[in-house]
Amino acid sequence: MATPAISGSPAPTPGTDISSRGPQSPSDPSPEPKQLPELIRVKRDGGRLSEGDIKSFVRAVVDGSAQGAQIGAMLMAIRLRGMDLEETVALTQALANSGQQLEWPEAWHQQLVDKHSTGGVGDKVSLALAPALAACGCKVPMISGRGLGHTGGTLDKLESIPGYTVIQSPEQMQGLLEKVGCCIVGQSKKLVPADGILYAARDVTATVDSLPLITASILSKKVVESLSALVIDVKFGGAAVFPRQTEARELARTLVSSCAHEAVWPLHRGALGGSGLSAGEVSSCGPISPSELSSLLPVCLSVHIHSAALCHMASARTWLPLCQFLLRCPTQ
């Protein structure tokens, strides 16, 4: 006589292993990555993008599978709906990982410093600060940007100098740091290529002033540089990206650096505006009022030199966890 099955349990079938309990079906396969239209829809409707979603979007941007219209739609969705802290950090990481990580000789680790400005008409501090820091013994591997909206870009000013090339390979950057101590370059196929694509798209899609997009763009470039100290110059006023101080303070609270220096940007910095004139003004370093270019340089110099002696964040791997922590802390 066959043994009856225990009540509440299915009868065993020949060849079935009954030594273990629980479901016998294979584990569910990993969900397939969302398609770009679905990712755009999620953010458009105010949803949250996972780290995997953001990586998929950035990967599509770099490999060319994302159409220009899709990139613009996602940027606008982010601009209108925003991103939380985890999304912003994930976007920063994805942009930084889209290209090559810069590596430097160990002897340089306490000397690697940089400064980044959120931009404004006539902003030319970087052009004078980088060589000044190099003269003080620092190494400045500055990855900069072009103008966004009505603001002027550091790279645009440099390209007004005949023969200046803003695209340099990592090997060329190291050679420049060895010879002169500083270099100012732009995004390229090897250096944060995803940021270069999104940066240009923001300029033509009215998404320049998105806080998470600004934050991820700035920090991804700085993470790649493997710095020991960073000053971020957050500007506001009629000639800056943000006209009001409240907006600049909100941005400052989301940015990670050794020191955040907030400067009023009512009109334009220095005596001259425009790419060629700004570059000429820096090269001449003529008399300018204490409230303009000359007032920022000593501040940035002193902060960098002090930070380079004290800061030990040489590895980019420590940057993003630190970023995640510091983004929670309000700027004093």
N, C-alpha and C positions, 0 to 999 in steps of 0.2 A: 504494500500500500504506500502511496506517495505521501511524504510528509507534508502536512498543510503549511502554507505560508503564514508567518506571524502576522497577526492583525495589524493593519496600519502600515505594513511594509510591502512593497511589490515582490512578487515571487521571483526568485533568482532564475536566470536563464542559463543554459549551458554555455560555458566559456566565460562567464561573468565573474570577476573577482569580487567576492563579498567580504574580503578582509578589511576593507575600508568603508567608511560611511561618507555621506555627503554626495553631492552631484557628481555624476560620472562623465558629464559632457566636457569637452575640452574648453579651456579658458577662452573667454571672448577675445578676439583679435583687437589690436590697438585701433582706435578709430582713425579713419582716413583724414588727412589734413583738409581743412576747409578750403574751398575754392575762394578766389579773391572776391567775387561778388558777395559771397556770404560773409566774409570778414568785413567788407565795407558796410554791409547791412547791419551787422552786429554793432559796430561803432556808431553808425548813423542813428540807430534806435536807442542809443545811450547805454549799450551793453559794455561789458568788459572783455578785452582781448587777453587771452592767455599768453604765456611766454612762447609757446609753440606757434600760436597764431601770428605773433609779431615776428618771429623768426621766419615764418613762411612768407610773410609780406615782404620783408627785407630781402630775402633770398630771391623772390620774384623780381624785385626792383633791380638787383644786381645782374641776374642772368638774362634780363630783357623780356621775360615772359609777362611782366606787368605792363599793360598798355598805359600810355600817358594819361588817358582819361581816368583810368583806375587809380593811378598814383594821385592825381589831383583830387579825386573823390574821397580817397582815404585821408589825405591831408585836410580837406575841408571838414570831414566828419570829426577828425581829432580836434581841429580848431573850434568847432561848435560844441562838441560834447566833452572835450577834455580827456585827460588820462589820470588815473590814480598813481600813487607812488610806485607800486610794483610794475605797472605798465611802463612808466617813464624809465625806470631802471632797466627793464627788459629791452626797451627800444634803444637805450644807450649801449647796452651790451651787444645787441645785434648789429648796430651800426659800427661799433668798434671792431667786431669780429668779421666784418665784411671784407677786410683787407689784412694787411700785414702788421704785426706788432713790432714796434721799433725796439731794438735791443742795443744796449750801450756797454762799453767797458765798465767793469766793476768799479774802477777808480773814479768814475764820473758820478756815481750814484747819489752823492750828496751835493753835486753841483748842478743837477738838471732842474732848471726852473723855467717858468713861462708866465706870460700874462695874456689874458684874453679880454677883449672889450665887447660889449653888446652893441657898439657902433653908434655913430652920429656923424653929421656933416662936419667935415674938417677934422675928424678924429685921426690923429697921427702919432699918438703916444708910443705905439709899438715900434715905429720906425726909429725913434730915438732911444727907446728903452732897451731893445735887444742888444745893440752894440755897447751900450753903457754897462749892461750886465756882463757881457763878455769881457769887457775891460776890467771888471772886478773879479774875474776868474770863474764866472758861471758858464754853463753850457745851456744854450737856448734853442731847442729844436721846435720852433714855432710853426704849427700848422694853422694857417689863418683862412679867412674867407673873403669873398667879394662883397660888394655893396648889396644890400637888400632894401627894396623900396627906395626911399629917397636918400638913404644914408650912404656914405662912402665906404668902400672896402679897402683894407690894407693892401690886398693883392692888386687892386686896380691902381692904387697910387704907385706901387712898385713897378708895374708894367708901363708907367709913363716914363720910366728911365730906359733909354735905348739899350737894348741887349739884355735886359734883365729877364730871366726865365723863372717862373714860379713853380714849374713842375720839376721835381728832383726825386730821384730814386732814394730808397733808404741808405744805400751805399754812398751815394753822393752827399746825402745829409751828414753822415758820419764824417766824411772827408772834410766838409765845410766846418763842422764843429771842431775837428782836430786843428784846422788851419786858423780859423778866425773866431771860433767860439760861439757863433750864432748862425742861424739861417731862418728865413721866413718863406714858407712854401704853401702850396695849396693842396686840396684833395686830388687824388689821382687814382688810376686803376689799382695801384698797390696800397695806397693810403686812404682809408675810410671811403671807398668808392660809393657806398650807399648814401653816405652823407652828402657827397658831391651831387648826386642825382636829386636827392630830396631838397637840398639847399637851392638848387636852380629852380626846381618846381615850385617851391614856396614863394619865390620872387614873382611868379607870374600867376599865382592862384589866390592872392590876397590872404595868405596864411602865415605871413612873416611874423605876426605878433602872437603866435600860439606858444604859451608857456612850456608845455611838454616838448614841443618840437624844438624850441630854442634850447632848452636844457639838454636834451639828448644830443643835439648837434654840437654844442660846445663841449660837453663832457666826453663824448666819444672821441673827439680829436685829442683831448688832453690825456685820456686813458691810454691811447695808442702811443703817446709820447713817453710814457714811463717816467713821469716826473717825480721829483722830491718836494717841490713846492710850486704853488700856483696862485696868482692873484687874478681875480675876475673883477673887471671894472664895469659896474652896472650903471648905465646912464639913463637919465630921463630929461624931458623937455621938448621943445618944439622941433629940434633938429635930431632927436633920438627916435628909436623905435617906439618907446613908450613916452607919451607926453606928461604923464602924472607920476608923482613920487610914489603913490600907493601901488601902482602897477609895477614900478621898478623894485619896490620892497618885496612884493609878492614873488617876483622872479628871483630876487636875491635869496629868498628863503628856500628855493628849490635848487640852488647851485652849490656845488661842493668845491671848496678850494682851501688852500692854507689860509687865505685871507680874502674877504670880499670887500672891495673898495667901491663905495657908492659915490658917484659924482653928479652934480647938477649939470645938465646939458641944455641950457636955454636956447642958444643959437648954434654957433659952431665953435669948435675948439681951435685956439690959435688965431693968428691974424688973417690967414688965407684959407680959402676953400677950393675944392676941385683937386683931382688926382695929381696933376703935374705941379700945381702951386703948393699943395701940401707937402709933397716930397721935397720941393725946393726949400720950403721954410725950415724943414727939419735939418737939411744939409747945411743951411746957413746958421741955424741956432742963434738968430739975431735976438735983439731985446724984445721980450714979450712980457705982458703984464703978469704979476705974481698969481693972479687968479686963473690963469690959463695953463698952457703946456708946462711951464716951469714949475707949477705947483704940484702937478701929478708925478713928475719924474722922481723927485726925491722920496716921495711916499712909496712908490712902487719899488724903487731901488732898496730902500731901507728894509721894507718888508721881505723882499726876496733874499737879501743877504742874511738877514736874521733867520728866516725860515730854512734856508739851505743848510745852516749850521745845526738846526734843531730837528728838522723833519726827517723821518725815516720811512717814507712811503715810496720807496723806489720801484717796487713791483706793482704792475698794473693789476695783479690779482688781488691786491689789498684795497684797490681803489673802489670797486663797485660795492663790496660789503660796507665799506666806510661811507660811500655815497648813500647807500640805503639807510644807514643810521643817521647821517647828518642831515639828510633831507627832511627828517622828522623834527629837527631842531630849529626854532625860529631864530632869525638873525637879530642880534642884540642892537 
